[in-house]
Amino acid sequence: MQRKLLILSLFVFITLCIFAGQNVGSFPVPAKVQFAGQTILLDRYDMRERFDREQTQIAYTHSTSILILKRANRYFPIIEPILKANGIPDDFKYLAVIESNLDTRALSPATAAGLWQLMPATAKEFGLEVTDEVDERYHIEKATEAACKYLKSAFNRYRSWTNAAVSYNAGMGKISSEQQKQYVQEAYDMYLTSESSRYLFRILAMKQFIENPYRLGYRIERDHYYQHINTTKVAVNDSIGDLAKWAQEKGLNYAQLKEFNLWLRDRKLTNPKRKEYLIDIPDTGDMIFKSSKIKIHNPVDE
């Protein structure tokens, strides 16, 4: 008993020491924000508080928020051109952030996978291969293309990018149904599940944070960001019996091959239909960290 009390006292003491050196407080809420070309007013009490909840969570979830900033420097340059080519507003890159924290290995308990957290059926509907050997939900470029197809479909249905965004979480059927039942058009005016009600505001707060992390007290040194790693795409249209051996022949180990090709889900690629796959081989020079190679993607941080 005495030992437990001692451990508890020590924990309380350490916690107090940590917070004694920090300025803990809340942050101002803007009067309005921009998303996908639309101005969203935050003057109504509930709109203001919903935004405030999300920015407070971002501000005080330190380790996750720092990792998001570092990962964005690597993955936004890949995602942004694909969004643009598909006519999807650039702000939708923040949807990917709240879906996965830009963790390329992300897998939810409901089996949604990858940066865009696509469910297997949705992924297949929008053209991705999902099998035991190949799961293109983990393929950054292809998964982004699939997400674009979904968002285009949702926008064509609602003519509203905010509704398209919330439908990514709630589903198009749900948004359409609630428009009729609740006699409102905008998803942020609907009574939805807690997760769906928070969804748009998580995106809005994440956008504000990544565009100006200093506002919430975050600062990352230039050489702490993750550098972009160039790759060469190798076309494969036959089977590979042992991916570890194949990787070795390309100057990599198996772990490195998997890191850049998470969509390869098995130790082999049987490829019975002789489909062409493009496997990313990282450039040797980029595998070694060099601060001189880091380019800060967010112009606010330059």
C-alpha contacts under 8 A as a table, 3 or more apart, distances in Angstrom:
res1	aa1	res2	aa2	distance
1	M	4	K	5.17
1	M	5	L	6.35
2	Q	5	L	5.10
2	Q	6	L	6.12
3	R	6	L	5.00
3	R	7	I	6.20
4	K	7	I	5.14
4	K	8	L	6.12
5	L	8	L	5.04
5	L	9	S	6.01
6	L	9	S	5.10
6	L	10	L	6.10
7	I	10	L	5.07
7	I	11	F	6.16
8	L	11	F	5.06
8	L	12	V	6.24
9	S	12	V	5.15
9	S	13	F	6.10
10	L	13	F	5.02
10	L	14	I	6.16
11	F	14	I	5.23
11	F	15	T	6.12
12	V	15	T	5.10
12	V	16	L	6.13
13	F	16	L	5.21
13	F	17	C	6.20
14	I	17	C	5.01
14	I	18	I	6.21
15	T	18	I	5.15
15	T	19	F	6.30
16	L	19	F	5.25
16	L	20	A	5.84
17	C	20	A	5.14
17	C	21	G	6.83
18	I	21	G	5.80
18	I	22	Q	7.01
19	F	22	Q	5.04
19	F	23	N	7.62
19	F	24	V	7.65
20	A	23	N	7.90
26	S	56	T	6.87
27	F	52	D	7.89
27	F	56	T	7.44
27	F	216	L	7.16
29	V	42	L	7.95
29	V	48	R	6.80
29	V	51	F	7.43
29	V	52	D	6.33
30	P	33	V	6.90
30	P	42	L	7.02
31	A	41	L	6.23
31	A	42	L	5.23
31	A	43	D	5.84
32	K	39	T	6.70
32	K	40	I	5.54
32	K	41	L	4.35
32	K	42	L	5.16
32	K	43	D	7.43
33	V	39	T	5.85
33	V	40	I	5.34
33	V	41	L	6.63
33	V	42	L	7.52
33	V	204	L	7.40
34	Q	37	G	6.29
34	Q	38	Q	5.59
34	Q	39	T	4.70
34	Q	40	I	6.09
35	F	38	Q	5.21
35	F	39	T	6.55
35	F	40	I	7.32
35	F	91	D	6.38
35	F	162	T	7.68
35	F	204	L	7.11
36	A	89	P	5.35
36	A	90	D	7.15
36	A	91	D	5.75
36	A	92	F	7.71
36	A	161	W	6.58
36	A	162	T	7.93
37	G	89	P	7.98
41	L	44	R	7.53
41	L	47	M	7.74
42	L	45	Y	7.55
42	L	47	M	5.09
42	L	48	R	4.84
42	L	51	F	7.85
43	D	47	M	6.86
43	D	48	R	6.11
44	R	47	M	5.39
44	R	48	R	6.16
45	Y	48	R	5.18
45	Y	49	E	6.16
46	D	49	E	5.11
46	D	50	R	5.98
47	M	50	R	5.28
47	M	51	F	6.30
48	R	51	F	5.36
48	R	52	D	6.10
49	E	52	D	4.83
49	E	53	R	6.07
50	R	53	R	5.24
50	R	54	E	6.65
50	R	198	R	6.85
50	R	201	F	6.39
51	F	54	E	5.37
51	F	55	Q	6.34
51	F	201	F	5.23
51	F	202	R	7.27
51	F	204	L	7.43
51	F	205	A	6.33
52	D	55	Q	5.28
52	D	56	T	5.99
53	R	56	T	5.26
53	R	57	Q	6.26
54	E	57	Q	5.11
54	E	58	I	6.23
54	E	198	R	7.85
54	E	201	F	6.58
54	E	202	R	5.45
54	E	205	A	6.01
55	Q	58	I	5.02
55	Q	59	A	6.00
55	Q	202	R	7.69
55	Q	205	A	5.23
55	Q	206	M	7.29
55	Q	209	F	7.60
56	T	59	A	5.03
56	T	60	Y	6.29
57	Q	60	Y	5.43
57	Q	61	T	5.94
58	I	61	T	5.39
58	I	62	H	7.40
58	I	65	S	6.20
58	I	205	A	7.92
58	I	206	M	7.44
58	I	209	F	7.83
59	A	62	H	6.58
59	A	65	S	7.40
59	A	216	L	5.83
59	A	217	G	7.79
61	T	64	T	5.87
61	T	65	S	6.08
62	H	65	S	5.24
62	H	66	I	6.08
63	S	66	I	5.31
63	S	67	L	6.26
64	T	67	L	5.19
64	T	68	I	6.18
64	T	101	N	7.50
65	S	68	I	5.06
65	S	69	L	6.45
66	I	69	L	5.27
66	I	70	K	6.44
66	I	218	Y	7.83
66	I	220	I	7.98
67	L	70	K	5.08
67	L	71	R	6.01
68	I	71	R	5.12
68	I	72	A	5.90
68	I	97	V	7.43
68	I	101	N	5.89
68	I	102	L	6.44
69	L	72	A	5.24
69	L	73	N	6.67
69	L	210	I	6.53
69	L	225	Y	7.64
70	K	73	N	5.50
70	K	74	R	7.25
70	K	224	H	7.39
70	K	225	Y	4.68
70	K	226	Y	5.37
71	R	74	R	5.28
71	R	75	Y	6.21
71	R	102	L	6.36
71	R	103	D	7.98
71	R	225	Y	7.56
71	R	226	Y	6.22
72	A	75	Y	5.15
72	A	76	F	5.26
72	A	102	L	7.09
73	N	76	F	6.12
73	N	77	P	7.34
73	N	225	Y	6.65
73	N	226	Y	6.25
73	N	227	Q	7.13
73	N	228	H	7.51
73	N	296	I	6.45
73	N	297	H	5.40
73	N	298	N	7.28
74	R	77	P	6.58
74	R	78	I	7.67
74	R	226	Y	5.97
74	R	227	Q	6.02
74	R	228	H	5.01
74	R	229	I	7.93
75	Y	78	I	5.26
75	Y	79	I	6.32
75	Y	102	L	7.62
75	Y	228	H	7.96
76	F	79	I	5.01
76	F	80	E	5.74
76	F	93	K	7.19
76	F	297	H	7.79
77	P	80	E	5.66
77	P	81	P	7.10
77	P	297	H	7.38
78	I	81	P	6.53
78	I	82	I	7.30
78	I	140	I	7.91
78	I	141	E	7.23
79	I	82	I	5.50
79	I	83	L	6.41
79	I	93	K	6.86
79	I	140	I	7.74
79	I	141	E	7.07
79	I	144	T	6.72
80	E	83	L	5.21
80	E	84	K	6.24
80	E	90	D	6.30
80	E	93	K	6.98
81	P	84	K	5.04
81	P	85	A	6.04
82	I	85	A	5.11
82	I	86	N	6.27
82	I	141	E	7.44
82	I	144	T	6.96
82	I	145	E	6.77
83	L	86	N	5.27
83	L	87	G	6.27
83	L	88	I	4.93
83	L	89	P	6.68
83	L	90	D	6.28
83	L	92	F	7.83
83	L	93	K	7.94
83	L	144	T	7.56
83	L	145	E	7.75
83	L	148	C	6.66
84	K	87	G	5.15
84	K	88	I	5.78
84	K	89	P	6.80
84	K	90	D	6.71
85	A	88	I	7.68
86	N	145	E	7.82
86	N	148	C	6.53
88	I	92	F	7.25
88	I	148	C	6.59
88	I	151	L	7.52
88	I	152	K	7.23
89	P	92	F	6.04
90	D	93	K	6.09
91	D	94	Y	5.88
91	D	95	L	7.69
91	D	207	K	7.40
92	F	95	L	5.08
92	F	96	A	7.05
92	F	165	A	7.82
93	K	96	A	5.32
93	K	97	V	6.71
94	Y	97	V	4.85
94	Y	98	I	6.49
94	Y	203	I	5.72
94	Y	206	M	6.49
94	Y	207	K	6.04
95	L	98	I	5.39
95	L	99	E	6.17
95	L	116	W	7.89
95	L	165	A	7.51
95	L	203	I	5.79
96	A	99	E	5.03
96	A	100	S	6.24
96	A	101	N	7.36
96	A	102	L	6.74
96	A	115	L	5.86
96	A	116	W	5.16
96	A	117	Q	7.99
97	V	100	S	5.59
97	V	101	N	4.62
97	V	102	L	5.24
97	V	115	L	7.51
97	V	206	M	7.80
98	I	101	N	5.56
98	I	102	L	7.93
98	I	202	R	6.88
98	I	203	I	6.58
98	I	206	M	7.53
99	E	102	L	7.76
99	E	115	L	6.84
99	E	116	W	6.04
99	E	117	Q	6.06
100	S	103	D	5.51
100	S	104	T	7.59
100	S	106	A	5.87
100	S	114	G	7.08
100	S	115	L	5.21
100	S	116	W	6.65
100	S	117	Q	6.56
101	N	115	L	7.66
102	L	115	L	5.57
103	D	106	A	5.37
103	D	114	G	7.42
103	D	115	L	6.25
104	T	114	G	5.42
104	T	115	L	5.41
104	T	138	Y	6.72
104	T	140	I	7.90
104	T	262	L	7.91
105	R	113	A	7.45
105	R	114	G	5.90
105	R	115	L	7.70
105	R	138	Y	7.25
105	R	262	L	7.52
106	A	113	A	5.72
106	A	114	G	5.25
106	A	115	L	6.72
106	A	117	Q	7.35
107	L	111	T	5.87
107	L	112	A	5.65
107	L	113	A	4.48
107	L	114	G	6.55
107	L	117	Q	7.20
108	S	111	T	5.04
108	S	112	A	5.17
108	S	113	A	6.51
108	S	117	Q	7.57
109	P	112	A	7.47
110	A	119	M	7.90
111	T	119	M	6.33
111	T	120	P	7.58
112	A	117	Q	4.61
112	A	118	L	4.89
112	A	119	M	4.35
112	A	120	P	7.03
113	A	116	W	7.04
113	A	117	Q	4.31
113	A	118	L	5.43
113	A	119	M	6.63
113	A	137	R	6.00
113	A	138	Y	6.73
114	G	117	Q	5.00
114	G	118	L	6.88
114	G	137	R	5.37
114	G	138	Y	4.60
114	G	139	H	7.58
114	G	140	I	7.66
114	G	143	A	7.74
115	L	137	R	7.91
115	L	138	Y	7.14
115	L	140	I	6.97
115	L	143	A	7.78
116	W	137	R	7.67
116	W	143	A	6.77
116	W	144	T	7.06
116	W	147	A	6.93
117	Q	137	R	7.59
118	L	122	T	6.33
118	L	123	A	5.81
118	L	137	R	6.41
118	L	143	A	7.92
118	L	147	A	8.00
119	M	122	T	5.32
119	M	123	A	6.05
120	P	123	A	5.15
120	P	124	K	6.28
120	P	130	V	6.60
121	A	124	K	5.24
121	A	125	E	6.13
122	T	125	E	4.98
122	T	126	F	6.35
123	A	126	F	5.34
123	A	127	G	6.43
123	A	128	L	5.21
123	A	129	E	7.47
123	A	130	V	7.46
123	A	137	R	6.77
123	A	143	A	7.83
123	A	146	A	6.83
124	K	127	G	5.13
124	K	128	L	4.87
124	K	129	E	6.15
124	K	130	V	6.78
125	E	128	L	7.44
126	F	146	A	5.33
126	F	147	A	7.97
126	F	149	K	6.60
126	F	150	Y	7.17
127	G	146	A	6.72
128	L	135	D	7.71
128	L	136	E	5.67
128	L	137	R	6.98
128	L	142	K	7.28
128	L	143	A	7.38
128	L	146	A	7.13
129	E	134	V	6.55
129	E	135	D	5.83
129	E	136	E	5.56
129	E	137	R	7.94
130	V	134	V	5.85
130	V	135	D	4.28
130	V	136	E	6.17
130	V	137	R	7.38
131	T	134	V	5.14
131	T	135	D	5.72
132	D	135	D	7.17
132	D	265	R	6.38
132	D	266	D	6.92
133	E	264	L	6.03
133	E	265	R	4.79
133	E	266	D	4.91
133	E	268	K	7.33
133	E	269	L	6.40
134	V	263	W	5.56
134	V	264	L	5.07
134	V	265	R	5.55
134	V	266	D	7.58
134	V	269	L	7.96
135	D	138	Y	6.18
135	D	139	H	7.58
135	D	263	W	4.79
135	D	264	L	6.65
135	D	265	R	6.55
136	E	139	H	4.76
136	E	142	K	6.58
136	E	143	A	6.47
136	E	263	W	5.15
137	R	140	I	7.43
137	R	142	K	7.38
137	R	143	A	5.14
137	R	263	W	6.92
138	Y	143	A	6.86
138	Y	261	N	7.87
138	Y	262	L	5.63
138	Y	263	W	4.76
139	H	142	K	5.47
139	H	143	A	5.69
139	H	261	N	7.03
139	H	262	L	6.78
139	H	263	W	5.38
140	I	143	A	5.32
140	I	144	T	6.05
141	E	144	T	5.19
141	E	145	E	6.32
142	K	145	E	5.02
142	K	146	A	6.31
143	A	146	A	5.00
143	A	147	A	6.17
144	T	147	A	5.01
144	T	148	C	6.16
145	E	148	C	5.06
145	E	149	K	6.43
146	A	149	K	5.11
146	A	150	Y	6.47
147	A	150	Y	5.12
147	A	151	L	6.20
148	C	151	L	5.08
148	C	152	K	6.00
149	K	152	K	5.17
149	K	153	S	6.21
150	Y	153	S	5.15
150	Y	154	A	6.23
150	Y	168	Y	7.97
151	L	154	A	4.99
151	L	155	F	6.03
151	L	164	A	5.96
151	L	165	A	7.36
151	L	168	Y	7.56
152	K	155	F	5.12
152	K	156	N	6.11
153	S	156	N	5.20
153	S	157	R	6.34
154	A	157	R	5.07
154	A	158	Y	6.26
154	A	159	R	7.96
154	A	163	N	7.74
154	A	164	A	4.93
154	A	167	S	7.27
154	A	172	M	6.76
155	F	158	Y	5.16
155	F	159	R	4.90
155	F	160	S	5.66
155	F	161	W	5.89
155	F	163	N	7.58
155	F	164	A	5.39
156	N	159	R	5.51
158	Y	161	W	7.85
158	Y	163	N	6.65
158	Y	164	A	7.03
160	S	163	N	5.36
160	S	164	A	6.26
161	W	164	A	4.84
161	W	165	A	6.10
162	T	165	A	5.07
162	T	166	V	6.38
162	T	186	E	7.53
162	T	187	A	7.25
162	T	200	L	7.16
163	N	166	V	5.19
163	N	167	S	5.97
163	N	175	I	7.55
163	N	186	E	6.32
163	N	187	A	5.45
164	A	167	S	5.11
164	A	168	Y	6.48
164	A	172	M	7.87
165	A	168	Y	5.35
165	A	169	N	7.45
165	A	200	L	6.79
166	V	169	N	5.48
166	V	170	A	6.16
166	V	171	G	7.73
166	V	187	A	6.68
166	V	196	S	6.56
166	V	199	Y	6.22
166	V	200	L	6.01
167	S	170	A	4.78
167	S	171	G	4.43
167	S	172	M	5.00
167	S	174	K	7.57
167	S	175	I	6.28
168	Y	171	G	5.73
168	Y	172	M	7.48
169	N	196	S	6.13
169	N	199	Y	7.23
170	A	174	K	6.13
170	A	175	I	6.97
170	A	196	S	5.80
171	G	174	K	5.41
171	G	175	I	6.59
172	M	175	I	5.25
172	M	176	S	6.14
173	G	176	S	5.28
173	G	177	S	6.03
174	K	177	S	5.10
174	K	178	E	6.11
175	I	178	E	5.22
175	I	179	Q	6.13
175	I	187	A	6.79
176	S	179	Q	5.18
176	S	180	Q	6.74
177	S	180	Q	5.47
177	S	181	K	6.30
178	E	181	K	4.82
178	E	182	Q	5.50
178	E	183	Y	7.62
178	E	184	V	7.84
178	E	190	M	7.14
179	Q	182	Q	5.58
179	Q	183	Y	5.51
179	Q	184	V	5.25
179	Q	185	Q	5.48
179	Q	186	E	7.80
179	Q	187	A	7.93
179	Q	190	M	7.83
180	Q	183	Y	5.34
180	Q	184	V	7.34
182	Q	190	M	6.90
184	V	187	A	7.84
184	V	189	D	6.71
184	V	190	M	6.93
185	Q	189	D	7.64
186	E	189	D	5.52
186	E	190	M	7.04
187	A	190	M	5.24
188	Y	197	S	6.68
188	Y	200	L	7.40
190	M	197	S	7.73
191	Y	197	S	7.14
192	L	195	E	7.94
192	L	196	S	5.92
192	L	197	S	5.47
193	T	196	S	5.29
193	T	197	S	5.99
194	S	197	S	5.11
194	S	198	R	6.16
195	E	198	R	5.29
195	E	199	Y	6.08
196	S	199	Y	5.00
196	S	200	L	7.76
197	S	200	L	7.23
197	S	201	F	7.99
198	R	201	F	5.43
198	R	202	R	6.07
199	Y	202	R	5.21
199	Y	203	I	6.54
200	L	203	I	5.13
200	L	204	L	6.24
201	F	204	L	4.90
201	F	205	A	5.96
202	R	205	A	5.24
202	R	206	M	5.97
203	I	206	M	5.10
203	I	207	K	6.13
204	L	207	K	5.19
204	L	208	Q	6.43
205	A	208	Q	5.14
205	A	209	F	6.17
206	M	209	F	4.98
206	M	210	I	6.08
207	K	210	I	5.41
207	K	211	E	6.02
208	Q	211	E	5.35
208	Q	212	N	6.10
208	Q	213	P	7.69
209	F	212	N	5.25
209	F	213	P	4.82
209	F	215	R	7.36
209	F	216	L	7.09
210	I	213	P	5.50
211	E	298	N	6.89
211	E	300	V	6.63
212	N	215	R	5.82
212	N	216	L	7.95
212	N	300	V	6.56
213	P	216	L	5.62
213	P	217	G	6.62
213	P	218	Y	5.16
213	P	219	R	6.80
214	Y	217	G	4.78
214	Y	218	Y	4.87
214	Y	219	R	5.92
215	R	218	Y	7.31
220	I	224	H	6.36
220	I	225	Y	7.29
221	E	224	H	5.34
221	E	225	Y	7.27
222	R	225	Y	5.99
222	R	291	S	7.78
222	R	294	I	7.43
222	R	296	I	7.17
223	D	226	Y	7.91
223	D	291	S	5.06
223	D	294	I	6.74
225	Y	294	I	7.17
225	Y	296	I	7.56
226	Y	294	I	7.22
227	Q	289	F	7.69
227	Q	291	S	7.98
227	Q	293	K	6.69
227	Q	294	I	4.89
227	Q	295	K	7.04
228	H	286	D	7.97
228	H	294	I	7.16
228	H	295	K	7.96
229	I	282	P	6.70
229	I	283	D	7.12
229	I	286	D	5.44
229	I	287	M	7.11
230	N	282	P	5.93
230	N	283	D	5.70
230	N	286	D	6.72
231	T	280	D	5.64
231	T	281	I	5.16
231	T	282	P	4.12
231	T	283	D	5.29
232	T	280	D	5.63
232	T	281	I	5.12
232	T	282	P	6.34
232	T	283	D	6.87
233	K	278	L	5.49
233	K	279	I	5.34
233	K	280	D	4.61
233	K	281	I	6.16
234	V	278	L	5.36
234	V	279	I	5.13
234	V	280	D	6.40
234	V	281	I	7.10
235	A	276	E	6.42
235	A	277	Y	5.71
235	A	278	L	4.58
235	A	279	I	6.42
236	V	239	S	7.89
236	V	275	K	7.99
236	V	276	E	5.47
236	V	277	Y	5.20
236	V	278	L	6.27
236	V	279	I	7.30
237	N	271	N	7.55
237	N	274	R	5.06
237	N	275	K	5.30
237	N	276	E	4.21
237	N	277	Y	6.26
238	D	270	T	7.62
238	D	271	N	6.14
238	D	272	P	7.84
238	D	274	R	5.16
238	D	275	K	7.29
238	D	276	E	7.63
239	S	268	K	7.88
239	S	269	L	5.45
239	S	270	T	4.60
239	S	271	N	5.17
239	S	272	P	7.34
239	S	274	R	7.39
240	I	243	L	6.26
240	I	246	W	7.31
240	I	268	K	5.69
240	I	269	L	4.96
240	I	270	T	6.14
240	I	271	N	7.98
241	G	267	R	7.85
241	G	268	K	5.02
241	G	269	L	6.37
241	G	270	T	6.78
242	D	245	K	5.47
242	D	246	W	6.26
242	D	267	R	6.06
242	D	268	K	5.10
242	D	269	L	7.81
243	L	246	W	4.83
243	L	247	A	5.92
243	L	254	Y	6.98
243	L	267	R	5.45
243	L	268	K	5.36
243	L	269	L	7.41
244	A	247	A	5.13
244	A	248	Q	6.33
244	A	253	N	6.63
244	A	254	Y	4.64
244	A	267	R	7.09
245	K	248	Q	5.05
245	K	249	E	6.43
245	K	254	Y	7.82
246	W	249	E	5.18
246	W	250	K	6.60
247	A	250	K	5.05
247	A	251	G	6.45
247	A	252	L	5.06
247	A	253	N	5.70
247	A	254	Y	5.84
247	A	257	L	6.20
248	Q	251	G	5.09
248	Q	252	L	5.01
248	Q	253	N	5.54
248	Q	254	Y	7.35
249	E	252	L	7.32
250	K	281	I	7.73
252	L	256	Q	6.10
252	L	257	L	6.48
253	N	256	Q	5.44
253	N	257	L	6.43
254	Y	257	L	5.11
254	Y	258	K	6.22
255	A	258	K	5.18
255	A	259	E	6.12
256	Q	259	E	5.04
256	Q	260	F	6.57
257	L	260	F	5.61
257	L	261	N	6.08
257	L	280	D	7.81
257	L	281	I	7.08
258	K	261	N	4.82
258	K	262	L	5.13
258	K	264	L	6.89
259	E	262	L	5.79
260	F	280	D	6.15
260	F	281	I	7.27
260	F	282	P	7.30
261	N	264	L	5.84
261	N	279	I	6.67
261	N	280	D	6.40
262	L	265	R	6.67
264	L	267	R	7.89
264	L	269	L	7.69
266	D	269	L	7.06
271	N	274	R	5.31
271	N	275	K	6.44
272	P	275	K	7.82
282	P	286	D	7.31
282	P	287	M	7.19
283	D	286	D	5.50
283	D	287	M	6.72
284	T	287	M	5.37
284	T	288	I	7.64
285	G	288	I	6.20
286	D	289	F	6.87
290	K	293	K	5.57
290	K	294	I	7.28
291	S	294	I	5.39
296	I	299	P	6.99
296	I	301	D	6.63
296	I	302	E	6.11
297	H	301	D	7.95
298	N	301	D	5.67
298	N	302	E	7.04
299	P	302	E	5.18
